[in-house]
Amino acid sequence: MGLLTFSINLTLDGCVDHQEGIADDETHAFFTRLMDESGAMLWGRVTYEMMESYWPAVARGEVEALPAMREWAVKLEAKPKYVVSSTRKDFPWAHSHHVAGDLRTGVQKLKDATPAGVLLGSGKLAAELDRLELIDEYRFLIHPRIAGHGPTLYQDGLPGTRRLELVSATSLRNGAVAVHYRRAR
């Protein structure tokens, strides 16, 4: 069984707005390494649609992009992508699959079928999966910014505090800090 790892960019005040982070070669290389280590991606519909609207064009070379962004896009194109949605059933982007039915059962089956692990990149979906105690690890890239607005990480709360164990913390040249936590059991 593979691990479910939640990874996202966030500011010091917990903002997860994708436009608030530093989008440079170093941050894209960080997320490319995470994706390389994982067997599949998992998103909610909103994140999938945001990604689908941009990254395939970057992978095809239709959008000017930094080399690290292009590498991310090409690898993402080939990676299995799973989407949780109750409103959309058709996901035409290459290697995209719908996670239908009961959320706990569907995600647990995905974890069981993906020994290399699943990389989760949707904030709202992460909150739901954390409520179900399905997230095993957290890989956050904390940017040296205070956004002063939302959306924020777990803004709707959790039923209880999650205790985590630090695995590693690495400073990037751009001032961001990559932290890796494992859920304490």
KAFEN-V104144 format. One record per residue. N is the residue number from 1. RES is the residue in three letters. SS is DSSP state (~ for helix, > for strand, _ for the rest). D_LAST is the distance of its C-alpha to the last C-alpha in Angstrom with 2 decimals. Layout:
N_RES_SS_D_LAST / N_RES_SS_D_LAST
This chain:
1_MET___16.86 / 2_GLY___16.57 / 3_LEU___13.94 / 4_LEU_>_14.69 / 5_THR_>_15.24 / 6_PHE_>_16.63 / 7_SER_>_19.45 / 8_ILE_>_22.17 / 9_ASN_>_24.80 / 10_LEU_>_24.73 / 11_THR_>_26.97 / 12_LEU___26.24 / 13_ASP___26.68 / 14_GLY___24.24 / 15_CYS_>_27.02 / 16_VAL___26.23 / 17_ASP___29.91 / 18_HIS___30.51 / 19_GLN___33.83 / 20_GLU___32.48 / 21_GLY___30.92 / 22_ILE___32.88 / 23_ALA___33.98 / 24_ASP___35.25 / 25_ASP_~_35.17 / 26_GLU_~_32.30 / 27_THR_~_29.92 / 28_HIS_~_31.02 / 29_ALA_~_30.55 / 30_PHE_~_26.93 / 31_PHE_~_26.23 / 32_THR_~_28.39 / 33_ARG_~_26.32 / 34_LEU_~_23.10 / 35_MET_~_25.07 / 36_ASP_~_26.49 / 37_GLU_~_23.10 / 38_SER___22.14 / 39_GLY___23.78 / 40_ALA_>_24.28 / 41_MET_>_24.26 / 42_LEU_>_23.14 / 43_TRP_>_24.91 / 44_GLY_>_26.19 / 45_ARG_~_29.97 / 46_VAL_~_30.85 / 47_THR_~_29.14 / 48_TYR_~_30.63 / 49_GLU_~_34.06 / 50_MET_~_33.86 / 51_MET_~_32.96 / 52_GLU_~_35.54 / 53_SER___38.25 / 54_TYR___38.13 / 55_TRP_~_36.44 / 56_PRO_~_38.56 / 57_ALA_~_41.66 / 58_VAL_~_40.28 / 59_ALA_~_39.55 / 60_ARG___43.15 / 61_GLY___44.57 / 62_GLU___45.98 / 63_VAL___44.29 / 64_GLU___44.76 / 65_ALA___41.50 / 66_LEU___40.32 / 67_PRO_~_39.73 / 68_ALA_~_35.94 / 69_MET_~_35.94 / 70_ARG_~_38.11 / 71_GLU_~_35.87 / 72_TRP_~_32.85 / 73_ALA_~_35.02 / 74_VAL_~_36.34 / 75_LYS_~_32.97 / 76_LEU_~_31.62 / 77_GLU_~_34.70 / 78_ALA_~_33.82 / 79_LYS___30.07 / 80_PRO_>_28.99 / 81_LYS_>_28.24 / 82_TYR_>_26.66 / 83_VAL_>_27.48 / 84_VAL_>_26.27 / 85_SER___29.35 / 86_SER___31.03 / 87_THR___34.29 / 88_ARG___34.97 / 89_LYS___35.20 / 90_ASP___37.11 / 91_PHE___35.49 / 92_PRO___38.25 / 93_TRP___36.69 / 94_ALA___36.44 / 95_HIS___33.51 / 96_SER_>_32.15 / 97_HIS_>_30.74 / 98_HIS_>_30.04 / 99_VAL_>_26.81 / 100_ALA___28.48 / 101_GLY___27.63 / 102_ASP___24.41 / 103_LEU_~_21.89 / 104_ARG_~_18.78 / 105_THR_~_20.86 / 106_GLY_~_22.51 / 107_VAL_~_19.55 / 108_GLN_~_17.69 / 109_LYS_~_21.04 / 110_LEU_~_21.33 / 111_LYS_~_18.00 / 112_ASP_~_19.13 / 113_ALA_~_22.56 / 114_THR___21.64 / 115_PRO___20.36 / 116_ALA___20.88 / 117_GLY___18.50 / 118_VAL_>_19.40 / 119_LEU_>_20.06 / 120_LEU_>_19.94 / 121_GLY___22.50 / 122_SER___23.22 / 123_GLY_~_22.20 / 124_LYS_~_22.99 / 125_LEU_~_21.45 / 126_ALA_~_18.20 / 127_ALA_~_18.14 / 128_GLU_~_18.75 / 129_LEU_~_16.13 / 130_ASP_~_13.49 / 131_ARG_~_14.81 / 132_LEU___14.26 / 133_GLU___10.59 / 134_LEU___12.06 / 135_ILE___11.57 / 136_ASP___9.54 / 137_GLU_>_11.42 / 138_TYR_>_13.99 / 139_ARG_>_17.34 / 140_PHE_>_19.60 / 141_LEU_>_23.18 / 142_ILE_>_24.17 / 143_HIS_>_27.96 / 144_PRO___30.17 / 145_ARG___31.51 / 146_ILE___31.48 / 147_ALA___32.45 / 148_GLY___33.13 / 149_HIS___32.54 / 150_GLY___30.10 / 151_PRO___28.44 / 152_THR_>_25.34 / 153_LEU___21.67 / 154_TYR___20.24 / 155_GLN___23.64 / 156_ASP___23.32 / 157_GLY___20.15 / 158_LEU___16.84 / 159_PRO___16.31 / 160_GLY___13.89 / 161_THR___12.56 / 162_ARG___9.73 / 163_ARG___8.20 / 164_LEU_>_8.59 / 165_GLU_>_9.39 / 166_LEU_>_13.00 / 167_VAL_>_14.10 / 168_SER_>_17.71 / 169_ALA_>_20.34 / 170_THR_>_23.83 / 171_SER_>_26.92 / 172_LEU___29.32 / 173_ARG___33.07 / 174_ASN___33.35 / 175_GLY___31.18 / 176_ALA___28.04 / 177_VAL_>_24.72 / 178_ALA_>_22.30 / 179_VAL_>_18.70 / 180_HIS_>_15.79 / 181_TYR_>_12.23 / 182_ARG_>_9.02 / 183_ARG_>_6.25 / 184_ALA___3.80 / 185_ARG___0.00
